[in-house]
Amino acid sequence: MLRAVVIQLEALTAGTLPAANGREVHGLWFHHWQTVDRALADQLHADQRQCPFTLSPLLGLGAPQHGQLAVAPGASAWFRVTTLTAELSQRLEEAWLPRLPETVMLGPLPWRVTGLATTPAAHPWADSRAQEALAVEHLLNADPPRQWHLHFATPTAFHSAGGHLPFPLPGALIGSWLRRWQAFGPVALPEDLADLAQQRVLISSYRLHTVPVREGQRTTIGCVGDLTVSAPALRPGERAMLDLLAAYAFWAGSGHHTPQGLGVTRLLPPAGS
């Protein structure tokens, strides 16, 4: 089961937070796991392969100034957690969420937990889906789309030789989705799907800008905004697999450092729908 849950917060004191605060959310995530399930916390921390979760930074506070977010008492904000396996989704529901304290710390600031959103009706970034049902819906579609509109809500970057690639080239983008699907999905897809995307998926349009993510000594340049890709020359079965991965990105994110807040992604409705 795929889960995307939004945790809604209210600031209790004034202060500032780094604009790139994914590490603060990451710290809260693991600190609470240490409280409710230490063995699982250690397992998640030790696993250096694909992470079975993603985290957003704290969102909803407005534009940063000089790399800092100003927080006023009573300010509303939220962050998002997603889980990519049935086991972790179950523990999230049974332990992490029910035992979340009324007050949590993000960096130096205390926040009151005001709500949890688990459905799209409650928050547009919340939803749950069985992976098997997602696969059936998209892979058995006899007429899959030829074009996909994507939104990157937080800075998104990809590994490249010697550094970071701050642009979602089709091979890198679809490759990042494919690696997570192969690790956690119920049915394997062809390993050469990313190579196929590199060769035959086109960028139709984009409205992106780069954003630096500064965390201590590390700076990652990522992109935020909208991208449209198309695959007019692919066969229906190939397009169906890309359609599945594009939908999966809502939970899996795009690119690297998704457990620290990068790569929050959603598939947008087709134009005119």
C-alpha positions as CSV (number, residue, x, y, z in Angstrom):
1,M,0.0,0.0,0.0
2,L,1.2,3.4,-0.9
3,R,0.5,6.2,1.6
4,A,0.9,9.9,1.4
5,V,0.0,11.7,4.7
6,V,0.1,15.5,5.3
7,I,0.9,16.6,8.9
8,Q,-0.5,20.0,9.6
9,L,1.2,22.3,12.2
10,E,0.9,25.6,14.0
11,A,3.9,27.5,15.2
12,L,4.0,28.1,18.9
13,T,6.8,30.7,19.0
14,A,8.5,33.1,16.6
15,G,11.8,32.3,15.0
16,T,13.5,31.3,11.8
17,L,14.1,28.1,9.9
18,P,16.4,27.3,7.0
19,A,14.5,27.5,3.7
20,A,16.1,24.0,3.0
21,N,14.7,22.3,6.1
22,G,14.3,18.8,4.8
23,R,16.9,17.7,7.2
24,E,14.8,19.0,10.1
25,V,11.8,17.0,9.0
26,H,14.1,14.0,8.4
27,G,15.3,14.4,12.0
28,L,11.7,14.6,13.4
29,W,10.8,11.5,11.3
30,F,13.6,9.4,12.8
31,H,13.4,10.8,16.3
32,H,9.8,9.7,16.5
33,W,10.5,6.3,15.1
34,Q,13.2,5.9,17.8
35,T,10.4,6.5,20.3
36,V,7.7,4.2,18.8
37,D,9.7,1.4,17.1
38,R,13.5,1.6,17.7
39,A,14.2,-1.6,15.7
40,L,12.4,-0.2,12.6
41,A,14.2,3.1,13.0
42,D,17.6,1.4,13.0
43,Q,16.6,-0.7,10.0
44,L,15.5,2.4,8.0
45,H,18.6,4.3,9.0
46,A,20.9,1.4,8.1
47,D,19.4,0.6,4.7
48,Q,21.6,2.3,2.1
49,R,19.6,1.1,-0.9
50,Q,16.4,2.7,-2.1
51,C,14.5,4.3,0.8
52,P,11.0,3.1,1.2
53,F,9.8,6.5,2.2
54,T,10.0,10.2,1.1
55,L,9.6,13.4,3.1
56,S,8.9,16.9,2.1
57,P,10.3,20.0,3.8
58,L,8.1,22.2,5.8
59,L,5.8,24.0,3.4
60,G,3.2,26.8,3.5
61,L,5.3,29.5,5.1
62,G,5.8,31.8,2.1
63,A,9.0,32.9,0.4
64,P,12.3,32.8,2.2
65,Q,14.6,35.8,2.7
66,H,18.3,35.2,2.5
67,G,17.9,31.5,2.8
68,Q,15.7,31.7,6.0
69,L,12.0,31.3,6.6
70,A,10.4,33.8,9.1
71,V,8.0,32.0,11.4
72,A,5.4,34.0,13.4
73,P,3.4,32.5,16.4
74,G,0.3,30.9,15.1
75,A,1.7,30.5,11.5
76,S,0.3,27.4,9.7
77,A,2.6,25.0,7.9
78,W,2.7,21.4,6.8
79,F,4.9,18.6,5.8
80,R,4.3,15.3,4.0
81,V,5.4,11.7,4.5
82,T,5.0,8.9,1.9
83,T,5.6,5.2,2.4
84,L,6.3,2.8,-0.5
85,T,5.9,-0.6,1.1
86,A,3.0,-2.4,2.8
87,E,5.0,-3.1,5.9
88,L,6.1,0.6,6.5
89,S,2.6,1.9,5.6
90,Q,1.1,-0.4,8.2
91,R,3.6,0.7,10.9
92,L,3.0,4.4,9.9
93,E,-0.7,3.9,10.5
94,E,-0.4,1.8,13.7
95,A,2.5,3.5,15.5
96,W,4.0,6.6,14.0
97,L,0.8,8.6,13.3
98,P,-1.3,7.7,16.4
99,R,1.6,8.3,18.8
100,L,2.7,11.6,17.3
101,P,2.8,14.0,20.2
102,E,0.7,17.2,20.4
103,T,3.9,19.3,20.2
104,V,6.9,18.5,17.9
105,M,10.2,20.2,17.4
106,L,11.5,21.1,13.9
107,G,14.9,22.5,14.3
108,P,14.8,25.0,17.3
109,L,11.1,25.7,17.0
110,P,8.1,24.0,18.7
111,W,5.0,23.3,16.7
112,R,1.5,22.1,17.6
113,V,0.1,19.3,15.5
114,T,-3.3,20.5,14.3
115,G,-4.3,17.7,12.0
116,L,-3.5,14.8,9.7
117,A,-4.7,14.6,6.1
118,T,-4.9,11.2,4.5
119,T,-7.2,11.8,1.5
120,P,-7.3,14.2,-1.5
121,A,-10.5,15.7,-0.1
122,A,-8.6,16.8,3.0
123,H,-5.4,17.9,1.2
124,P,-4.3,17.7,-2.4
125,W,-1.0,16.1,-1.5
126,A,-2.5,13.2,0.5
127,D,-3.7,9.9,-0.9
128,S,-3.5,6.1,-0.5
129,R,-3.4,3.4,-3.2
130,A,-2.7,-0.3,-3.4
131,Q,0.3,-0.8,-5.7
132,E,-1.4,-3.7,-7.4
133,A,-4.4,-1.6,-8.2
134,L,-2.2,1.2,-9.6
135,A,-0.4,-1.3,-11.8
136,V,-3.6,-2.9,-13.1
137,E,-5.1,0.5,-13.9
138,H,-2.2,1.7,-15.9
139,L,-0.6,-1.4,-17.4
140,L,-4.0,-2.8,-18.7
141,N,-5.0,0.5,-20.3
142,A,-5.3,-0.2,-24.0
143,D,-5.0,3.5,-25.0
144,P,-2.4,5.0,-22.6
145,P,-1.6,8.7,-23.0
146,R,1.2,10.0,-25.2
147,Q,1.9,13.0,-23.1
148,W,2.5,13.7,-19.4
149,H,2.4,17.0,-17.5
150,L,4.4,17.0,-14.3
151,H,4.8,19.4,-11.4
152,F,7.9,19.5,-9.2
153,A,6.9,21.2,-5.9
154,T,10.3,21.1,-4.3
155,P,13.8,21.3,-5.8
156,T,14.5,18.3,-7.9
157,A,17.9,17.1,-9.0
158,F,19.6,14.0,-10.4
159,H,22.9,12.2,-10.1
160,S,25.3,12.9,-12.9
161,A,29.0,12.4,-13.5
162,G,30.8,14.6,-11.0
163,G,27.8,16.4,-9.5
164,H,24.1,17.1,-9.7
165,L,21.9,17.6,-12.8
166,P,19.3,20.3,-12.0
167,F,17.1,19.4,-15.1
168,P,14.7,16.4,-15.5
169,L,16.0,14.9,-18.7
170,P,13.7,12.0,-19.6
171,G,16.2,9.2,-19.0
172,A,17.2,10.5,-15.6
173,L,13.7,11.3,-14.5
174,I,12.1,8.0,-15.6
175,G,15.2,6.1,-14.4
176,S,14.7,7.5,-10.8
177,W,11.0,6.3,-10.8
178,L,12.0,3.0,-12.3
179,R,14.6,2.2,-9.6
180,R,12.0,2.7,-6.9
181,W,9.4,0.7,-8.6
182,Q,11.8,-2.2,-9.2
183,A,12.7,-2.1,-5.5
184,F,9.1,-1.9,-4.1
185,G,6.6,-2.5,-6.8
186,P,4.6,-5.8,-7.1
187,V,5.7,-6.5,-10.7
188,A,9.0,-5.9,-12.4
189,L,9.3,-3.6,-15.4
190,P,11.9,-3.9,-18.2
191,E,15.3,-2.7,-16.9
192,D,16.0,-0.9,-20.2
193,L,12.9,1.3,-19.8
194,A,15.1,4.3,-18.7
195,D,17.3,3.9,-21.8
196,L,14.2,3.8,-24.0
197,A,13.0,7.0,-22.4
198,Q,16.4,8.6,-23.0
199,Q,16.2,7.8,-26.7
200,R,12.5,8.2,-27.5
201,V,10.7,10.4,-24.8
202,L,10.7,14.1,-25.8
203,I,10.5,17.3,-23.7
204,S,7.5,19.2,-25.1
205,S,7.6,22.2,-22.8
206,Y,8.8,23.4,-19.4
207,R,8.5,26.2,-17.0
208,L,11.3,25.5,-14.5
209,H,13.6,27.6,-12.4
210,T,16.6,26.5,-10.4
211,V,16.7,26.7,-6.6
212,P,19.8,26.2,-4.4
213,V,19.3,23.8,-1.5
214,R,22.0,24.7,1.1
215,E,22.4,22.3,4.0
216,G,25.6,22.9,6.0
217,Q,28.5,22.4,3.6
218,R,26.4,20.8,0.9
219,T,24.7,22.8,-1.8
220,T,22.4,21.0,-4.3
221,I,20.9,22.9,-7.2
222,G,17.5,21.6,-8.1
223,C,14.6,22.7,-10.3
224,V,11.0,23.5,-9.4
225,G,8.0,24.1,-11.8
226,D,6.3,22.3,-14.6
227,L,7.4,19.9,-17.3
228,T,5.6,18.2,-20.2
229,V,7.1,15.1,-21.8
230,S,5.7,13.1,-24.7
231,A,6.3,9.8,-26.4
232,P,4.5,9.8,-29.7
233,A,6.6,7.0,-31.2
234,L,6.3,4.4,-28.4
235,R,4.0,1.4,-28.6
236,P,0.9,1.3,-26.3
237,G,2.5,-1.2,-23.9
238,E,5.6,1.0,-23.5
239,R,3.5,4.1,-22.9
240,A,1.4,2.2,-20.4
241,M,4.6,1.5,-18.3
242,L,5.6,5.2,-18.5
243,D,2.1,6.2,-17.4
244,L,2.3,3.9,-14.4
245,L,5.7,5.4,-13.4
246,A,4.4,8.9,-13.8
247,A,1.5,8.2,-11.5
248,Y,3.8,6.4,-9.0
249,A,5.9,9.6,-8.8
250,F,3.2,11.1,-6.5
251,W,4.4,8.8,-3.8
252,A,8.0,7.9,-4.9
253,G,9.2,11.4,-5.8
254,S,11.8,12.2,-8.5
255,G,15.5,12.3,-8.5
256,H,17.7,12.0,-5.4
257,H,17.6,13.0,-1.8
258,T,13.8,12.4,-1.6
259,P,14.1,11.4,2.1
260,Q,15.5,14.9,2.8
261,G,12.7,16.9,1.0
262,L,13.8,17.0,-2.6
263,G,11.8,15.8,-5.6
264,V,8.2,16.1,-4.4
265,T,6.3,15.5,-7.7
266,R,2.8,15.0,-9.0
267,L,1.3,14.1,-12.4
268,L,-1.1,16.9,-13.5
269,P,-4.4,16.3,-15.3
270,P,-4.2,16.4,-19.1
271,A,-4.7,19.9,-20.5
272,G,-8.4,20.7,-21.0
273,S,-9.6,18.0,-18.6
